[in-house]
């Protein structure tokens, strides 16, 4: 999921020419998703896929 989010970010930046506040907002959403992935996998879904 993280790779998909950041590949979308790079696609929007280089191919669509997004700049400024729009790209900043998307980047913040990306960062929140990455943090949720790290915390969510470790705390909410413990098991074989946890990072511990």
PDB file of N, CA, C, O and CB in Angstrom:
ATOM      1  N   UNK A   1       0.824  -1.186   0.000  1.00  0.00           N
ATOM      2  CA  UNK A   1       0.000   0.000   0.000  1.00  0.00           C
ATOM      3  C   UNK A   1       0.875   1.260   0.000  1.00  0.00           C
ATOM      4  O   UNK A   1       0.585   2.230  -0.701  1.00  0.00           O
ATOM      5  CB  UNK A   1      -0.941  -0.007   1.210  1.00  0.00           C
ATOM      6  N   UNK A   2       1.923   1.230   0.778  1.00  0.00           N
ATOM      7  CA  UNK A   2       2.806   2.390   0.858  1.00  0.00           C
ATOM      8  C   UNK A   2       3.449   2.688  -0.494  1.00  0.00           C
ATOM      9  O   UNK A   2       3.559   3.849  -0.890  1.00  0.00           O
ATOM     10  CB  UNK A   2       3.887   2.162   1.915  1.00  0.00           C
ATOM     11  N   UNK A   3       3.870   1.648  -1.196  1.00  0.00           N
ATOM     12  CA  UNK A   3       4.470   1.844  -2.523  1.00  0.00           C
ATOM     13  C   UNK A   3       3.466   2.455  -3.494  1.00  0.00           C
ATOM     14  O   UNK A   3       3.833   3.303  -4.307  1.00  0.00           O
ATOM     15  CB  UNK A   3       4.992   0.510  -3.079  1.00  0.00           C
ATOM     16  N   UNK A   4       2.226   2.042  -3.422  1.00  0.00           N
ATOM     17  CA  UNK A   4       1.183   2.579  -4.300  1.00  0.00           C
ATOM     18  C   UNK A   4       0.958   4.060  -4.030  1.00  0.00           C
ATOM     19  O   UNK A   4       0.808   4.848  -4.963  1.00  0.00           O
ATOM     20  CB  UNK A   4      -0.130   1.804  -4.114  1.00  0.00           C
ATOM     21  N   UNK A   5       0.935   4.433  -2.773  1.00  0.00           N
ATOM     22  CA  UNK A   5       0.713   5.834  -2.413  1.00  0.00           C
ATOM     23  C   UNK A   5       1.851   6.708  -2.927  1.00  0.00           C
ATOM     24  O   UNK A   5       1.610   7.749  -3.538  1.00  0.00           O
ATOM     25  CB  UNK A   5       0.575   5.985  -0.889  1.00  0.00           C
ATOM     26  N   UNK A   6       3.079   6.291  -2.682  1.00  0.00           N
ATOM     27  CA  UNK A   6       4.200   7.122  -3.110  1.00  0.00           C
ATOM     28  C   UNK A   6       4.433   7.086  -4.611  1.00  0.00           C
ATOM     29  O   UNK A   6       4.947   8.055  -5.170  1.00  0.00           O
ATOM     30  CB  UNK A   6       5.446   6.691  -2.407  1.00  0.00           C
ATOM     31  N   UNK A   7       4.073   6.007  -5.274  1.00  0.00           N
ATOM     32  CA  UNK A   7       4.166   6.019  -6.742  1.00  0.00           C
ATOM     33  C   UNK A   7       3.124   6.946  -7.339  1.00  0.00           C
ATOM     34  O   UNK A   7       3.385   7.589  -8.355  1.00  0.00           O
ATOM     35  CB  UNK A   7       3.993   4.601  -7.309  1.00  0.00           C
ATOM     36  N   UNK A   8       1.941   7.029  -6.725  1.00  0.00           N
ATOM     37  CA  UNK A   8       0.934   7.996  -7.156  1.00  0.00           C
ATOM     38  C   UNK A   8       1.438   9.416  -6.945  1.00  0.00           C
ATOM     39  O   UNK A   8       1.244  10.285  -7.795  1.00  0.00           O
ATOM     40  CB  UNK A   8      -0.386   7.780  -6.398  1.00  0.00           C
ATOM     41  N   UNK A   9       2.084   9.646  -5.813  1.00  0.00           N
ATOM     42  CA  UNK A   9       2.664  10.966  -5.528  1.00  0.00           C
ATOM     43  C   UNK A   9       3.670  11.368  -6.606  1.00  0.00           C
ATOM     44  O   UNK A   9       3.627  12.485  -7.121  1.00  0.00           O
ATOM     45  CB  UNK A   9       3.346  10.965  -4.145  1.00  0.00           C
ATOM     46  N   UNK A  10       4.568  10.452  -6.939  1.00  0.00           N
ATOM     47  CA  UNK A  10       5.580  10.755  -7.960  1.00  0.00           C
ATOM     48  C   UNK A  10       4.947  10.961  -9.333  1.00  0.00           C
ATOM     49  O   UNK A  10       5.378  11.826 -10.096  1.00  0.00           O
ATOM     50  CB  UNK A  10       6.618   9.628  -8.031  1.00  0.00           C
ATOM     51  N   UNK A  11       3.938  10.176  -9.643  1.00  0.00           N
ATOM     52  CA  UNK A  11       3.245  10.334 -10.920  1.00  0.00           C
ATOM     53  C   UNK A  11       2.590  11.710 -11.012  1.00  0.00           C
ATOM     54  O   UNK A  11       2.700  12.384 -12.036  1.00  0.00           O
ATOM     55  CB  UNK A  11       2.192   9.229 -11.100  1.00  0.00           C
ATOM     56  N   UNK A  12       1.915  12.124  -9.954  1.00  0.00           N
ATOM     57  CA  UNK A  12       1.267  13.429  -9.962  1.00  0.00           C
ATOM     58  C   UNK A  12       2.289  14.556 -10.049  1.00  0.00           C
ATOM     59  O   UNK A  12       2.050  15.575 -10.697  1.00  0.00           O
ATOM     60  CB  UNK A  12       0.407  13.598  -8.718  1.00  0.00           C
ATOM     61  N   UNK A  13       3.408  14.368  -9.403  1.00  0.00           N
ATOM     62  CA  UNK A  13       4.427  15.424  -9.391  1.00  0.00           C
ATOM     63  C   UNK A  13       5.104  15.585 -10.746  1.00  0.00           C
ATOM     64  O   UNK A  13       5.249  16.702 -11.243  1.00  0.00           O
ATOM     65  CB  UNK A  13       5.474  15.129  -8.331  1.00  0.00           C
ATOM     66  N   UNK A  14       5.518  14.476 -11.340  1.00  0.00           N
ATOM     67  CA  UNK A  14       6.298  14.569 -12.576  1.00  0.00           C
ATOM     68  C   UNK A  14       5.450  14.584 -13.837  1.00  0.00           C
ATOM     69  O   UNK A  14       5.763  15.323 -14.771  1.00  0.00           O
ATOM     70  CB  UNK A  14       7.257  13.429 -12.649  1.00  0.00           C
ATOM     71  N   UNK A  15       4.388  13.791 -13.894  1.00  0.00           N
ATOM     72  CA  UNK A  15       3.612  13.689 -15.122  1.00  0.00           C
ATOM     73  C   UNK A  15       2.464  14.680 -15.211  1.00  0.00           C
ATOM     74  O   UNK A  15       2.145  15.155 -16.301  1.00  0.00           O
ATOM     75  CB  UNK A  15       3.078  12.314 -15.255  1.00  0.00           C
ATOM     76  N   UNK A  16       1.839  14.999 -14.087  1.00  0.00           N
ATOM     77  CA  UNK A  16       0.713  15.930 -14.098  1.00  0.00           C
ATOM     78  C   UNK A  16       1.136  17.347 -13.760  1.00  0.00           C
ATOM     79  O   UNK A  16       0.362  18.284 -13.961  1.00  0.00           O
ATOM     80  CB  UNK A  16      -0.347  15.473 -13.128  1.00  0.00           C
ATOM     81  N   UNK A  17       2.341  17.524 -13.253  1.00  0.00           N
ATOM     82  CA  UNK A  17       2.849  18.855 -12.962  1.00  0.00           C
ATOM     83  C   UNK A  17       2.270  19.502 -11.718  1.00  0.00           C
ATOM     84  O   UNK A  17       2.242  20.728 -11.611  1.00  0.00           O
ATOM     85  CB  UNK A  17       2.594  19.728 -14.111  1.00  0.00           C
ATOM     86  N   UNK A  18       1.806  18.688 -10.774  1.00  0.00           N
ATOM     87  CA  UNK A  18       1.285  19.256  -9.539  1.00  0.00           C
ATOM     88  C   UNK A  18       2.415  19.903  -8.759  1.00  0.00           C
ATOM     89  O   UNK A  18       3.519  19.367  -8.672  1.00  0.00           O
ATOM     90  CB  UNK A  18       0.585  18.180  -8.688  1.00  0.00           C
ATOM     91  N   UNK A  19       2.117  21.075  -8.189  1.00  0.00           N
ATOM     92  CA  UNK A  19       3.100  21.802  -7.375  1.00  0.00           C
ATOM     93  C   UNK A  19       2.376  22.517  -6.242  1.00  0.00           C
ATOM     94  O   UNK A  19       1.148  22.604  -6.228  1.00  0.00           O
ATOM     95  CB  UNK A  19       3.909  22.819  -8.242  1.00  0.00           C
ATOM     96  N   UNK A  20       3.142  23.018  -5.312  1.00  0.00           N
ATOM     97  CA  UNK A  20       2.608  23.883  -4.278  1.00  0.00           C
ATOM     98  C   UNK A  20       1.736  23.200  -3.245  1.00  0.00           C
ATOM     99  O   UNK A  20       2.017  22.089  -2.795  1.00  0.00           O
ATOM    100  CB  UNK A  20       1.843  24.947  -4.901  1.00  0.00           C
ATOM    101  N   UNK A  21       0.656  23.905  -2.877  1.00  0.00           N
ATOM    102  CA  UNK A  21      -0.190  23.461  -1.772  1.00  0.00           C
ATOM    103  C   UNK A  21      -0.919  22.151  -2.068  1.00  0.00           C
ATOM    104  O   UNK A  21      -1.119  21.335  -1.168  1.00  0.00           O
ATOM    105  CB  UNK A  21      -1.197  24.532  -1.442  1.00  0.00           C
ATOM    106  N   UNK A  22      -1.309  21.950  -3.300  1.00  0.00           N
ATOM    107  CA  UNK A  22      -2.012  20.715  -3.645  1.00  0.00           C
ATOM    108  C   UNK A  22      -1.123  19.508  -3.410  1.00  0.00           C
ATOM    109  O   UNK A  22      -1.559  18.524  -2.814  1.00  0.00           O
ATOM    110  CB  UNK A  22      -2.481  20.749  -5.101  1.00  0.00           C
ATOM    111  N   UNK A  23       0.105  19.571  -3.867  1.00  0.00           N
ATOM    112  CA  UNK A  23       1.040  18.473  -3.667  1.00  0.00           C
ATOM    113  C   UNK A  23       1.419  18.331  -2.195  1.00  0.00           C
ATOM    114  O   UNK A  23       1.645  17.220  -1.716  1.00  0.00           O
ATOM    115  CB  UNK A  23       2.291  18.683  -4.514  1.00  0.00           C
ATOM    116  N   UNK A  24       1.490  19.449  -1.481  1.00  0.00           N
ATOM    117  CA  UNK A  24       1.796  19.410  -0.054  1.00  0.00           C
ATOM    118  C   UNK A  24       0.697  18.670   0.705  1.00  0.00           C
ATOM    119  O   UNK A  24       0.993  17.854   1.578  1.00  0.00           O
ATOM    120  CB  UNK A  24       1.966  20.835   0.504  1.00  0.00           C
ATOM    121  N   UNK A  25      -0.559  18.945   0.384  1.00  0.00           N
ATOM    122  CA  UNK A  25      -1.672  18.263   1.050  1.00  0.00           C
ATOM    123  C   UNK A  25      -1.637  16.767   0.767  1.00  0.00           C
ATOM    124  O   UNK A  25      -1.841  15.953   1.668  1.00  0.00           O
ATOM    125  CB  UNK A  25      -3.017  18.854   0.598  1.00  0.00           C
ATOM    126  N   UNK A  26      -1.379  16.409  -0.484  1.00  0.00           N
ATOM    127  CA  UNK A  26      -1.291  14.995  -0.842  1.00  0.00           C
ATOM    128  C   UNK A  26      -0.134  14.332  -0.111  1.00  0.00           C
ATOM    129  O   UNK A  26      -0.247  13.180   0.307  1.00  0.00           O
ATOM    130  CB  UNK A  26      -1.128  14.829  -2.360  1.00  0.00           C
ATOM    131  N   UNK A  27       0.966  15.036   0.047  1.00  0.00           N
ATOM    132  CA  UNK A  27       2.128  14.502   0.751  1.00  0.00           C
ATOM    133  C   UNK A  27       1.817  14.273   2.229  1.00  0.00           C
ATOM    134  O   UNK A  27       2.256  13.277   2.803  1.00  0.00           O
ATOM    135  CB  UNK A  27       3.321  15.449   0.604  1.00  0.00           C
ATOM    136  N   UNK A  28       1.080  15.168   2.841  1.00  0.00           N
ATOM    137  CA  UNK A  28       0.693  15.006   4.242  1.00  0.00           C
ATOM    138  C   UNK A  28      -0.217  13.795   4.405  1.00  0.00           C
ATOM    139  O   UNK A  28      -0.064  13.023   5.352  1.00  0.00           O
ATOM    140  CB  UNK A  28      -0.009  16.274   4.763  1.00  0.00           C
ATOM    141  N   UNK A  29      -1.158  13.628   3.488  1.00  0.00           N
ATOM    142  CA  UNK A  29      -2.032  12.455   3.522  1.00  0.00           C
ATOM    143  C   UNK A  29      -1.214  11.183   3.357  1.00  0.00           C
ATOM    144  O   UNK A  29      -1.477  10.184   4.027  1.00  0.00           O
ATOM    145  CB  UNK A  29      -3.110  12.543   2.425  1.00  0.00           C
ATOM    146  N   UNK A  30      -0.221  11.213   2.466  1.00  0.00           N
ATOM    147  CA  UNK A  30       0.673  10.062   2.283  1.00  0.00           C
ATOM    148  C   UNK A  30       1.394   9.711   3.575  1.00  0.00           C
ATOM    149  O   UNK A  30       1.472   8.543   3.954  1.00  0.00           O
ATOM    150  CB  UNK A  30       1.694  10.346   1.180  1.00  0.00           C
ATOM    151  N   UNK A  31       1.919  10.723   4.246  1.00  0.00           N
ATOM    152  CA  UNK A  31       2.661  10.486   5.476  1.00  0.00           C
ATOM    153  C   UNK A  31       1.758   9.891   6.554  1.00  0.00           C
ATOM    154  O   UNK A  31       2.166   8.981   7.275  1.00  0.00           O
ATOM    155  CB  UNK A  31       3.293  11.787   5.974  1.00  0.00           C
ATOM    156  N   UNK A  32       0.537  10.403   6.664  1.00  0.00           N
ATOM    157  CA  UNK A  32      -0.418   9.868   7.636  1.00  0.00           C
ATOM    158  C   UNK A  32      -0.727   8.405   7.327  1.00  0.00           C
ATOM    159  O   UNK A  32      -0.836   7.589   8.242  1.00  0.00           O
ATOM    160  CB  UNK A  32      -1.717  10.702   7.637  1.00  0.00           C
ATOM    161  N   UNK A  33      -0.866   8.072   6.056  1.00  0.00           N
ATOM    162  CA  UNK A  33      -1.120   6.682   5.670  1.00  0.00           C
ATOM    163  C   UNK A  33       0.049   5.775   6.039  1.00  0.00           C
ATOM    164  O   UNK A  33      -0.159   4.650   6.492  1.00  0.00           O
ATOM    165  CB  UNK A  33      -1.395   6.590   4.169  1.00  0.00           C
ATOM    166  N   UNK A  34       1.266   6.252   5.850  1.00  0.00           N
ATOM    167  CA  UNK A  34       2.440   5.449   6.199  1.00  0.00           C
ATOM    168  C   UNK A  34       2.504   5.233   7.713  1.00  0.00           C
ATOM    169  O   UNK A  34       2.773   4.119   8.161  1.00  0.00           O
ATOM    170  CB  UNK A  34       3.735   6.133   5.697  1.00  0.00           C
ATOM    171  N   UNK A  35       2.264   6.267   8.497  1.00  0.00           N
ATOM    172  CA  UNK A  35       2.267   6.134   9.953  1.00  0.00           C
ATOM    173  C   UNK A  35       1.161   5.182  10.400  1.00  0.00           C
ATOM    174  O   UNK A  35       1.378   4.346  11.277  1.00  0.00           O
ATOM    175  CB  UNK A  35       2.093   7.512  10.624  1.00  0.00           C
ATOM    176  N   UNK A  36      -0.038   5.310   9.792  1.00  0.00           N
ATOM    177  CA  UNK A  36      -1.132   4.409  10.136  1.00  0.00           C
ATOM    178  C   UNK A  36      -0.780   2.968   9.776  1.00  0.00           C
ATOM    179  O   UNK A  36      -1.108   2.043  10.519  1.00  0.00           O
ATOM    180  CB  UNK A  36      -2.420   4.834   9.423  1.00  0.00           C
ATOM    181  N   UNK A  37      -0.116   2.779   8.643  1.00  0.00           N
ATOM    182  CA  UNK A  37       0.285   1.435   8.250  1.00  0.00           C
ATOM    183  C   UNK A  37       1.240   0.845   9.280  1.00  0.00           C
ATOM    184  O   UNK A  37       1.080  -0.308   9.679  1.00  0.00           O
ATOM    185  CB  UNK A  37       0.939   1.450   6.860  1.00  0.00           C
ATOM    186  N   UNK A  38       2.221   1.612   9.712  1.00  0.00           N
ATOM    187  CA  UNK A  38       3.185   1.119  10.686  1.00  0.00           C
ATOM    188  C   UNK A  38       2.525   0.823  12.025  1.00  0.00           C
ATOM    189  O   UNK A  38       2.727  -0.250  12.594  1.00  0.00           O
ATOM    190  CB  UNK A  38       4.307   2.125  10.872  1.00  0.00           C
ATOM    191  N   UNK A  39       1.727   1.781  12.539  1.00  0.00           N
ATOM    192  CA  UNK A  39       1.079   1.606  13.838  1.00  0.00           C
ATOM    193  C   UNK A  39      -0.055   0.590  13.744  1.00  0.00           C
ATOM    194  O   UNK A  39      -0.204  -0.264  14.617  1.00  0.00           O
ATOM    195  CB  UNK A  39       0.546   2.950  14.358  1.00  0.00           C
ATOM    196  N   UNK A  40      -0.850   0.685  12.685  1.00  0.00           N
ATOM    197  CA  UNK A  40      -1.996  -0.205  12.537  1.00  0.00           C
ATOM    198  C   UNK A  40      -1.599  -1.653  12.421  1.00  0.00           C
ATOM    199  O   UNK A  40      -2.253  -2.524  12.995  1.00  0.00           O
ATOM    200  CB  UNK A  40      -2.798   0.185  11.343  1.00  0.00           C
ATOM    201  N   UNK A  41      -0.544  -1.926  11.691  1.00  0.00           N
ATOM    202  CA  UNK A  41      -0.105  -3.308  11.534  1.00  0.00           C
ATOM    203  C   UNK A  41       0.455  -3.842  12.843  1.00  0.00           C
ATOM    204  O   UNK A  41       0.244  -5.009  13.172  1.00  0.00           O
ATOM    205  CB  UNK A  41       0.943  -3.419  10.423  1.00  0.00           C
ATOM    206  N   UNK A  42       1.156  -3.018  13.585  1.00  0.00           N
ATOM    207  CA  UNK A  42       1.758  -3.494  14.832  1.00  0.00           C
ATOM    208  C   UNK A  42       0.765  -3.617  15.982  1.00  0.00           C
ATOM    209  O   UNK A  42       0.848  -4.559  16.771  1.00  0.00           O
ATOM    210  CB  UNK A  42       2.867  -2.573  15.237  1.00  0.00           C
ATOM    211  N   UNK A  43      -0.165  -2.683  16.087  1.00  0.00           N
ATOM    212  CA  UNK A  43      -1.051  -2.656  17.247  1.00  0.00           C
ATOM    213  C   UNK A  43      -2.410  -3.283  16.948  1.00  0.00           C
ATOM    214  O   UNK A  43      -2.894  -4.126  17.704  1.00  0.00           O
ATOM    215  CB  UNK A  43      -1.238  -1.229  17.722  1.00  0.00           C
ATOM    216  N   UNK A  44      -3.015  -2.867  15.847  1.00  0.00           N
ATOM    217  CA  UNK A  44      -4.374  -3.310  15.561  1.00  0.00           C
ATOM    218  C   UNK A  44      -4.437  -4.714  14.953  1.00  0.00           C
ATOM    219  O   UNK A  44      -5.407  -5.442  15.165  1.00  0.00           O
ATOM    220  CB  UNK A  44      -5.035  -2.331  14.633  1.00  0.00           C
ATOM    221  N   UNK A  45      -3.420  -5.084  14.211  1.00  0.00           N
ATOM    222  CA  UNK A  45      -3.421  -6.380  13.548  1.00  0.00           C
ATOM    223  C   UNK A  45      -2.163  -7.183  13.882  1.00  0.00           C
ATOM    224  O   UNK A  45      -1.378  -7.493  12.986  1.00  0.00           O
ATOM    225  CB  UNK A  45      -3.539  -6.196  12.041  1.00  0.00           C
ATOM    226  N   UNK A  46      -1.965  -7.518  15.138  1.00  0.00           N
ATOM    227  CA  UNK A  46      -0.759  -8.281  15.462  1.00  0.00           C
ATOM    228  C   UNK A  46      -0.831  -9.676  14.846  1.00  0.00           C
ATOM    229  O   UNK A  46      -1.902 -10.276  14.746  1.00  0.00           O
ATOM    230  CB  UNK A  46      -0.572  -8.380  16.990  1.00  0.00           C
ATOM    231  N   UNK A  47       0.284 -10.155  14.454  1.00  0.00           N
ATOM    232  CA  UNK A  47       0.313 -11.485  13.865  1.00  0.00           C
ATOM    233  C   UNK A  47       1.523 -11.657  12.978  1.00  0.00           C
ATOM    234  O   UNK A  47       2.598 -11.126  13.259  1.00  0.00           O
ATOM    235  CB  UNK A  47      -0.954 -11.748  13.074  1.00  0.00           C
ATOM    236  N   UNK A  48       1.341 -12.400  11.909  1.00  0.00           N
ATOM    237  CA  UNK A  48       2.451 -12.756  11.038  1.00  0.00           C
ATOM    238  C   UNK A  48       3.033 -11.546  10.296  1.00  0.00           C
ATOM    239  O   UNK A  48       4.207 -11.562   9.926  1.00  0.00           O
ATOM    240  CB  UNK A  48       1.998 -13.795  10.041  1.00  0.00           C
ATOM    241  N   UNK A  49       2.232 -10.503  10.076  1.00  0.00           N
ATOM    242  CA  UNK A  49       2.708  -9.374   9.279  1.00  0.00           C
ATOM    243  C   UNK A  49       3.179  -8.190  10.119  1.00  0.00           C
ATOM    244  O   UNK A  49       3.417  -7.116   9.567  1.00  0.00           O
ATOM    245  CB  UNK A  49       1.621  -8.920   8.353  1.00  0.00           C
ATOM    246  N   UNK A  50       3.316  -8.345  11.399  1.00  0.00           N
ATOM    247  CA  UNK A  50       3.767  -7.228  12.214  1.00  0.00           C
ATOM    248  C   UNK A  50       5.253  -6.983  12.008  1.00  0.00           C
ATOM    249  O   UNK A  50       5.993  -7.890  11.625  1.00  0.00           O
ATOM    250  CB  UNK A  50       3.470  -7.487  13.692  1.00  0.00           C
ATOM    251  N   UNK A  51       5.685  -5.760  12.261  1.00  0.00           N
ATOM    252  CA  UNK A  51       7.067  -5.358  12.034  1.00  0.00           C
ATOM    253  C   UNK A  51       7.974  -5.616  13.222  1.00  0.00           C
ATOM    254  O   UNK A  51       9.164  -5.310  13.153  1.00  0.00           O
ATOM    255  CB  UNK A  51       7.118  -3.913  11.683  1.00  0.00           C
ATOM    256  N   UNK A  52       7.465  -6.157  14.289  1.00  0.00           N
ATOM    257  CA  UNK A  52       8.275  -6.381  15.481  1.00  0.00           C
ATOM    258  C   UNK A  52       9.144  -7.568  15.340  1.00  0.00           C
ATOM    259  O   UNK A  52       9.893  -7.898  16.259  1.00  0.00           O
ATOM    260  CB  UNK A  52       7.422  -6.536  16.682  1.00  0.00           C
TER     261      UNK A  52
END
